[in-house]
Amino acid sequence: MWLDLKEEIELELAMLRELLESVQALRAQCQVSVPDLVETMALGAFLHAFYNGVENAFKRIAIHMDGGMPKGANWHQALLDSMNRPGETRPAVISPELRHLLEAYLDFRHRFRNLYTHKLDWELMADLVHGCENTLDRLERELSSFLEAAGHGTQP
């Protein structure tokens, strides 16, 4: 079970890296010019997929170590919050600082799913698009630390 979880998290992180690389040119272009409507819609879909990937890693931890996923209408928020606290059988997965960063991506994901994409506001997305690589770097470090701490003493 432990090796399965480790491999699943590593796969999710690899998929997130691949996602970032797939929009690297567009993200770089947005550093020098404001994206047009189609580019903004594409970046909105990217941010939605980015948070879904993060959430997929958290889902795997919840299933493997917490006995299942949170229930209810606010399960997305509950899942993120639970990763910031130790569980019965695991240490905290992420720091309060990373939780705060990821909450902005979760908030955007909610907006994206409830707006027409042509109504997305680049000004509200720019920091997330520009910060996603640093956010992923931090997530990778914290998940690596979590895996090391949670797997300490676990037999392969």
C-alpha positions in Angstrom: 0.0 0.0 0.0 2.8 2.5 0.9 4.6 2.0 -2.4 1.4 2.3 -4.3 0.7 5.7 -2.7 4.2 6.9 -3.3 4.1 5.9 -7.0 0.6 7.5 -7.4 1.8 10.8 -5.9 4.9 10.7 -8.1 2.8 10.1 -11.1 0.5 13.1 -10.3 3.5 15.3 -9.8 4.9 14.2 -13.2 1.6 14.9 -14.8 1.6 18.4 -13.3 5.1 19.1 -14.6 4.0 17.9 -18.0 1.0 20.2 -17.8 3.2 23.2 -17.0 5.5 22.4 -19.8 2.6 22.1 -22.3 1.7 25.8 -21.7 5.2 27.2 -21.1 5.2 29.2 -24.3 1.9 30.8 -23.5 2.9 31.5 -19.9 6.1 33.1 -21.1 4.2 35.3 -23.6 1.9 36.5 -20.8 4.9 37.9 -19.0 5.3 40.5 -21.8 1.8 41.0 -23.1 -1.8 40.6 -21.9 -3.4 37.5 -23.3 -6.3 37.8 -25.7 -9.7 36.2 -25.1 -8.8 32.8 -26.5 -5.4 32.7 -24.6 -7.2 33.7 -21.4 -9.7 30.9 -21.8 -6.9 28.5 -22.5 -5.1 29.7 -19.3 -8.3 29.3 -17.4 -8.5 25.7 -18.5 -4.9 25.3 -17.5 -5.4 26.6 -14.0 -8.4 24.4 -13.6 -6.4 21.3 -14.6 -3.5 22.4 -12.4 -5.6 22.5 -9.3 -7.3 19.2 -10.3 -3.9 17.6 -10.5 -3.0 18.9 -7.0 -6.3 17.7 -5.7 -5.8 14.3 -7.3 -2.6 13.8 -5.2 -4.5 14.9 -2.1 -7.4 12.4 -2.9 -4.9 9.6 -3.1 -3.5 10.5 0.3 -7.0 10.7 1.8 -8.0 7.3 0.3 -4.8 5.5 1.3 -4.2 7.1 4.7 -7.4 8.8 6.0 -9.9 6.0 5.2 -11.6 8.0 2.4 -12.6 11.3 1.0 -14.4 14.1 2.9 -18.1 14.1 2.3 -20.6 16.9 1.7 -21.0 19.9 -0.6 -17.7 21.5 0.5 -15.5 18.4 0.2 -13.0 20.2 -2.0 -12.3 22.8 0.7 -12.4 20.0 3.4 -9.9 18.0 1.5 -7.5 20.9 1.2 -7.9 21.8 4.9 -7.3 18.2 5.9 -3.9 18.1 4.2 -2.8 21.0 6.4 -3.5 18.9 9.6 -2.1 15.6 10.7 -4.5 12.7 10.2 -4.9 9.7 12.5 -2.2 7.7 10.7 -0.1 10.5 9.0 1.6 13.8 9.5 0.4 17.0 8.0 0.9 16.9 4.2 1.4 20.6 3.5 2.3 23.7 5.4 -0.1 26.5 6.3 1.6 28.7 3.7 1.2 26.3 0.9 -2.4 25.7 1.9 -3.0 29.4 1.6 -1.4 29.5 -1.9 -3.4 26.5 -3.0 -6.6 28.0 -1.7 -6.3 30.7 -4.3 -6.2 28.0 -7.0 -9.2 26.2 -5.5 -11.1 29.5 -5.5 -10.2 30.1 -9.1 -11.3 26.5 -10.0 -14.7 27.2 -8.4 -15.0 30.5 -10.5 -13.9 28.7 -13.7 -16.6 26.0 -13.2 -19.3 28.6 -12.6 -18.6 31.3 -15.2 -18.8 31.4 -18.9 -15.1 31.2 -19.9 -15.4 34.3 -22.1 -16.0 36.2 -18.8 -12.7 35.3 -17.2 -10.7 38.3 -16.0 -7.0 38.1 -16.7 -6.2 40.4 -13.8 -7.7 37.9 -11.4 -5.7 35.0 -13.0 -2.3 36.6 -13.7 -0.7 35.9 -10.3 -1.9 32.3 -10.4 -0.5 31.7 -13.9 2.8 33.4 -13.1 3.1 31.7 -9.7 2.1 28.1 -10.6 5.7 26.9 -11.2 6.8 28.1 -7.8 3.7 26.7 -6.3 4.4 23.3 -7.9 8.1 23.4 -6.8 6.9 24.0 -3.2 4.2 21.2 -3.5 6.9 18.8 -4.7 9.2 19.6 -1.8 6.4 19.3 0.8 5.0 16.1 -0.7 8.6 14.7 -0.7 9.0 15.6 2.9 5.6 14.1 3.7 6.4 10.9 1.9 9.7 10.6 3.8 8.1 11.3 7.2 5.0 9.1 6.6 7.1 6.2 5.2 9.7 6.3 7.9 10.0 2.7 9.1 7.7 1.4 6.5 8.9 -1.8 4.9 9.0 -1.8 1.0 
